[in-house]
Structure formats: structure tokens, C-alpha cells
Amino acid sequence: MVATPAPLLAPIGLTVAPAAGCAGGVRERCVVAEPTLWIGADWNPEQWPRDVWRTDVELMVRAGVNLATVGVFSWSSLEPRPDEWRIDWLVDVLDLLHEHGVRADLATPTASPPPWLARLWPETSAVTAEGVRLSPFSRNHFCPTSAVYRERCAAVVQALLDRCAGHPAVALWHVGNEFGQTCFCDSCAAAFRVWLRERYGDLDGLNRAWGTAVWSQGVGDWDDVLPPRAAPYLHNPAQLLDFRRFASDAQLELFRAQRDQIRSVDATTPVTTNFMGFFAGVDYRRWARELDLVSDDSYPDPSRADAVVDSAMSSDLMRSLGGDRGWMLMEQAASTVNFRPHNAAKSPARLRREVFQAVARGARGLCWFQWHQAAQGPERFHSALLPAAGTDTRHHRMVAALGTELAGLPDLGEVPRAEVALLFDWPSWWAGTQRDLPSDRLDPLAQLRRWYRVCWQRGVLTDVLGSGDALDGVRLLLAPSAVLLDDATVARLRAWVRDGGHLWFGPFASAVDETTRLRQGPFPSGFADLLGVRGEEWHPLPDDQLDPDADPSRSADPDRSALSLSKRRQSTVALVPTDLGAGLPRGRADIWAEWLEVDSADVWARFQGGPADGGPAVLTSAAGAGRVGLVSTVPDAALLDAVLGRALDLARVAVPPAVPDVERVVRGGLTFLINHGQEVRTVPVPGATTDLLSGTRYRDAVELHADEVRVLTKEEV
Ligand SMILES: [Zn+2]
């Protein structure tokens, strides 16, 4: 017997007093009434006996914590059996936080449905592309389009709202957790068809967009359409791309439903959900506009010294997504995590560097996962602010000191809009990682990181913008991996260049349109005339000989042996500067070359050797009042730095003096300096400044030892 609960999505018209610190009535007012920085952590009191709770909160206060995220995975504690509500404990938790002056980021518990949901309604559990229905006793196993799942979500959210909305502790609502579930079940297939009908109108439109004349895939009935389930060979690329878009939108619909349910009761408290940086599962650019506050989970790998560049890029993405609303670092690790095969510990000094990096790049809150290290469950080996070893520990002392240090920062103000932006769109990322491309080595994210690194090392603040974002104030737009550009974007970028913008492409640019259709004519399509070049062929570089360590005899087909592929050596070719590129270093390139015929472009460097021997590799042309450039390969870091350095100069971007390993960001009136290296560095900073962290005064230059951080304020003359 399956009981279907009544829909609970209709507004119930409660009048709720605004939370303390919130002027009420207008959401923006609530956002303003914040501490200088939110400092906080996930806290899961349902995992602990009550006598631990008060000690936990008292220790939070001593560590400077002013925000606790509660309830994220608490569904079975709130509703142990269908419609059997146990909300009192959570109200007690909110009361306890309020009593100690700690605000709550109250989560809806819908990311991890209780086991009874899967038992009573198996269709609420997601199905993989291989047809396997996922089981509970993990988390995030739900099907996003299941009507029953959505009804039960509405019920538990309503129970939460009935008791907790308007509680003075609640400063922020947190919907679900780390959305990213993709499901291939029949319900999702039906929803996919509805989504496609809205996008294409009729079957003719769908067949045209998907190119279904290829391989006899013509769709004669909407019921023929399926998600890209397990298949014998390559999938239809347009189907793959549309299913990614659909999966993102289907999950966004879940978020919206809960957000609107919350707003119908509590119109003033902001609503967020936690992103995961450059995460491929959903298109955060479409999501960001639906959030009152963008928040992010960031877990750079401490075993990689250069992961601090990746975390800076993630912060810049979040700042760009958040815009005027800002962004919050919702989760980070105090030390080790538990989800990699081998989890290096993070030193206290590194944690401090990462925290100040996020602050410098615009974060309005610094939170951790989690407050009290779990004793049970899969995350018991994930570090926490309060470790299992207790309070008399190096990490806990460091965290408490860091909280005090952060709480002492003045009003930080906003990070100025950057003059340089990276172009990054999720659909292009998805299109650039499909299996049917000329190479699987031209990874879009890796290319983005390579180009971002140049700006980071040069101390140039960089936004990460989508093709629909305004380019006001941007002088230089870098598009290291723009495989997919839609027609409107091509037209807009052409006009932007003619009006004075400088646009540089990486390899394999503008290859396909929004349906993954191969663009016709010379490439980079839509820009070849502006560049004065005609691209004819993409040339992935051949591999050198097999590594002698590899043993092809272990596979019947050495060409397809994963072993032999992994042991192959990617060949490199030389890149030689031309007279116009005089001053650039000689370099090498790998992975990719392009065969380009030059009509009028200025060629800065040519290939020497390889399939495009003698052909142009780096070229640029003035176009209208602006400029367009192309780096048609993957140059080594030194040559890429030199090329993009010239692009920065030509675009008249202000570039501070570069100091190796030192990250320099200006936020508000403060200059943040972070030494990520192990050498003592001296950074030129004109005038008289004072470090807010140490009180040290400087004139014209600041010395930083390894791992040191400075937050400099200008002294009045
Ligand atoms: Zn499904």
C-alpha cells in the first residue's frame, strides 16, 4: 500500500518575525546585516548525545565561530518513519546556538533521503546509465524527477518551516547539499522529453538539432527519445549535451521548489546551496542567478603545492558568479579529507594561506566541514575544527587563533572588477570532454588552468565569465578552451572586438555550435576573417615510440590497450619566434597543432617539426578598435607566459611587478600578500603601509617569509 502525501507546495501565509539583525521585509537588508565575516562550520548534533551539544557550542564561541550549518543530513532524525515528526531536537539546537550568539545556516535535509523512502517508493532512487538502481545507506541516491521524492521533500521542508522559520538563530537557509545527481530512469526519460519539446518545439526541430540522419537515429515519436543510457559505441553528441543541460535544469527545479517554499514562509532570510567549484555535474552559471548568496565547497589537494592556484581560480569563479551578492566559502577542510585514495594532511600554515586567499578574493564567509569530527560513518577520517583528539591539539589551537584573527579584520569592501576575464561556459566544457573528439588530451579545464596560472603569477586579477555575461570594464578576454560557441556569442564577441576588446583564443576554438554541429568554413569559425587566417585542419600530435616499460603483448590490440596508452609519450614540437615575435623565447608545444593559412595576421611564432611544420602557431590581428589572437597549440609555460604577457600589454592591462610564489590581491583598501613558496620574498608596495595582522609598518617594500600572510592598509600621510 503506497500512501501519497498531499502536495504541500502551496504558500501557507504564515507571518514570521524577521530574524534578529535583519531589518525585515527586504531580502537585501538581511544580507547587509552580517558580521564582517561569517566564520563557521557544519555541525551535526544528531550524531552526538545531548550532553556534548553545549560543550560544542561553547567551544565554537571560543574559536570565533558565528555561524553553524545544521540539519544537512538529518532527514531520518527529523522523520524516522513517514509523517512521524521529530523536530523538537532541532529547535533545541537552534535555541542553544541563539543562547550563545551563534547564528544558524539551516539546511533542508533532502540530499540524503532515509531508507524508508527507498523501501516504500523504490522509484525515488536514481538509476545509472547501466540500469542499476542505486541503494540507500550512502547519500545523494535520489532521482531528481521522482514525483514522490519531490512530495516527500516538500513535506519535510514544510515541517522544518513550521517549527524553525522565524527562529532568531536562523541567518541563512541552505537547500540540500552539493547538487549533482544524474539519473537515467523512466521518469527522467519522460522529463527529458518534456524539456526537449520546450527547447525544440517539434520532432523536426529535434531531429535537425541532433543530426539524427547519422546512424539511422531519426526520431518519429517522442517516446523514441531516451537518455544516453549504456550503448555499444559512441553516443549522439547532441543527445549527450542536451542530457547534461536537462540534468542540470532538473536539479535546479528541485532547488527552486524548496527555495520558493522557504520564501513563501520566510521572505527575508537569504537562501543558498553549496557549489563545488569547477564541477561538471550542473551548470552553476544558470544556477547562480537563482541564489541569494553563492556558496562554495573547496578542497584543494594539500599534496599539490600548486593547488593554491586552482583554489584561487575557484574563488574567482565564485566571485564572478556571485556578482554584487558576493560569495561564501561554505566548506573546506582543516586538514585531511577522506575521499581521495591517499589523503595528505594540510599544514596549519597552508590552511591559513588558503583562508586568506579566499578572503582576498571576495569571500564574505569562511566555513569548514565540519565542527566536530564524526565518530561514525564514512567521514570519520575527515578532519574537523574540533578533532577526535580533543581541544588540546595543534590544529584546534590554530583554528581558534585563526578565528580570532579573522574576526579582527575591518570591513573588507568589495574586490574590484577585473580587467581580464577567462571565458568559461559549462556547455563548452561538456562538449570539450566528449569521447568522439580529435583528442582526449586537450582537456578544457586543464587549458583554463594553464592560462589562468599566467595571470595568477603576474598578479593580475581575473574574472571567470560566461558568454552571456556583460563585458563592461574587461580589456582582455581569454578563451583558452572555447570549443562550443553559440551563434549569438560569436556575433556579440565580434562586435565587442570591433569596439575595442582584446580576445585571445586557445586551440580548437569555435569548432561546434550549441547543438555540437561542426561549424562549416575555415576556423576559428566566426573569427577567421578578423584574425586574417584560414584554419583548415586540426592536427593532434602523434605519440613518440611506446615507452619500453610498457608491454603491448599484454593486450590483444596494443592500440587500444589502456596500459600501452598510458605509457605512450606525447611528442613535442619546437615553437620558434618570428621577426614579429622577436623577444619571445623559443619553446615547445605538445598535444595539438593546427594547419592554418595566413592571409593577413601577424605571426609571432611558428611550428618547427611535426605535422604543421613551418605553419603559424601564435598569431594576432588588429580588428576594428580591438584585437583578436590565437594560440593554436599547447605551448610550454614559459612561452605561454610570454605570449599572454604581450597580450596583457597590448590590451593596456595594469600589471603589478611580479614576485614569484607571492599572491597579491587588492580588496577594498587592503592589499593581501600571501607567500605560497618556501623562499623569503620582498614585494614592492609603494608608500607607507601597516600589516593589520602583525602591526608591522613598511615603506615601499614588504618582506615575507615562507607561508607568511600580510594584510596591508595604507597609512595616512
Ligand atoms: Zn530518475
Residues whose N, C-alpha, C, O or C-beta is under 5 A from the ligand:
A	BS01	ZN	C143 P144 T145 C183 F184 C185 S187 C188
